[in-house]
Amino acid sequence: KNTTPNNNPKVPMMDMTGAKEVYGLATYGHHHMARVARGLGGGGCPCKGGDVSTYPWGDVGGGWPTNYEEIVPLCDAFLIDIKFWANLDKKWIEPDMFLGNAGDEYGGQTKVKYQAQANHYGKYTDPYNEGKTNPYELDFTEDHKIQENPGDDDSGVPVVDFIIDFGVVGEVQEFTNVKLDLSKRGCLAEEEAEAEA
């Protein structure tokens, strides 16, 4: 049995030849560059399996308590076309699609400044992983220790700025709005029963 985690799996993609390598992004999300400035916590992604419940404090993971910590979530690695709500105009194979620098505020830039509260995100701590390093580990601390919950006042936790260079200018989708009919409706089963009676 293969017990070595594959942190960069290859997956087939529609309209492309050959499988493409995917990888997670070690930020809370590539569209969440200013969480701290907007009064939200964190900014870095744990990028390891385990419970996300106390994020961004303590030894958190990016999933459920039952996940092995070496099973790294592939955050922001996949795009899904939601056809229920919008008919999107571009194919998913475009290399500049929906990047974190695609919004109005960052349009035309390839580099974007992100913020994170200083913590040691993604550090392996389970005994069976002793001596192993998470390839996505982010250490924004000076003492290389995991930041425990500071309580209601987190003003003493440093905020770290870092740059992500996307390499290309990001683009967004255009879409056709779907009109929803929200008028009151009856129960189809009751209507059929009435018709049969």
N, C-alpha and C positions, 0 to 999 in steps of 0.2 A: 504494500500500500504506500501511496505517496503521502507523506505527512509534512511536506514542505509547502507552505502557503504560496500561492501564485498571486502576488500583489499587483501584477500588471497583466491580467488575462487578455487574450485576443478574442475578439468577437466578430462575427460576420455583420456587415452593414449593407443595407439595401442600396442597390445601384452601384456598388463598389466591388472590385475584384480583390479577393484575398481578405483574410481577417485582419482587423486593425487593433493595435494595442490601446487599452484604456487605462487610465490611472486616476486616482482620486486627487482632489485639490485640498491642500492643508489649510484652507480658510473656512470660516463658517459657511461661506457660499460666495461664489465669485460675483454675485450681485449684492453682497452685503459688505461693502468696503468701509462704511462709516458707522458701524453698530454702536460704538462707544459714544461718538458725537451725537447720536440720536437717542441716547439714554438707554441703550440695550447692552447686555453683558456679553463677554467673550470676544469672539472675533477669529480665534484660531479653531481648527477642527481637531477633535481628539484623534481622528484617523486610526482608530483601533476599535476592535469589537468590545463589547461590554456595555454597561448601563450608562445612558446619557443623562440620567435623572438629576444629578446635581450640577450639570454644566453651568458655568465654565469652571467651577471649583472642584478641588479634590481630584481623585484618580478616576476620571470619567472616561467612558467609551463613547462610541458614536451609534449605539444601537440598543439592544436588549441585554438584561443581566445574564441571559443564557448564552450569549455569543462568546466564543473564544476570543481573547484579546488580539491574537495574531490574524484574525479574519478582518482585514482592513476594509471599511466601507469605501465604495467607489463614488464618493460624493461628487456631484456635478459631472459625472462621467457620461451620462446618457441624457438625450433629449427625447421627449415624447410628444408626438403631434396629437393634440386633443381635438379631434374632429367633431366632438359633440358641441363645442362652443364656438369654434372659429375655423374657417377654411384658410389655412396658412398658405402663403404664396411661394415660398422657396423650399427647395429640397434640403434635407438634413445633412447632405454630404458637403455642404459649403463649409470651408475651414474657418470662416469668420462669423458663423452663425451664433447669435445669442451670447457672445462673449461678455465678460464683465465690463468691458470698455465700450459697449454698444449703446448705452443710454445717452440721453441728451447732454447730461452733465459732462460726460467723458468722450463724446463723439469726436472723432478725429485723432484721438490719442492712442498710442499703443501701450503706454505705461500708466498704471493707476496706483495711487497710494491707498493702502489698506491700514486699518487699525485693529489692535487686539489688546485685551488686558493681559498683562504679563503672566504667563503660566508655563508649565512644562507639559505641553500637550502631547499625548500619544505615547508616553513612556511605558514600556512593558514593565509590569510589576509582579505578575504571577510567577511563583517560584519555578515552575517548569520552563519558563522562558529566560531564566537567569543566564546572562552572558549574550543574549540576543538583543538586537536593536531594531526598532520599528523603522522601516525605510522612510516613513512620513513623519517621524518625530519632529516636533517644533519646540525648541527651548528658547523662550523669550525671557528667561529669568537670569539674574546675576549669580544666584547661589545654586542653580541647577536642581532646585527642589520644587515639588508639586505645591501649588498655592492652595491652601485650604480656604474654606468659606470665611471671608472677613466679616460676615454679618451684614447688617443693614447699611453700613458705611464702607463702601469699597473705594473711597477716594484715595486711600493710601496705596492702592495697587497701581503700579506704573502702567501707562498706556504706551504701547510700542507701535511705531509706524514702520511699514515695510512696503516694498514696491513689487508688483507683479507686472512683468512685461509680456503681453500677449503676442507680440511679434507681428500682428496685423491689426488693422482697424476693424472693430466689431460692427456687425450689421444686425438689425432687428427685422422681424417679420412684418409684412403688411397683412391684413386679414379682412375677411368679409364678416361683418357682424351677423350673428344668427338671431332672428326675431323669435322670441319665446311667446307662445300663447298661454298666458297665465289665467285665462278665464276659468270660472268654476266648471267642473265636469262631474258627471255622475259616475257611478261604479259600473264598469263594463259587465261584470258578472251579474249584477242586479238587472241591467238593461236586457241582457240575454234571457234571464229568467222570466222577465215580464213579457218579452216577445214570444216565448214558448208557451206561456199560460193561456 
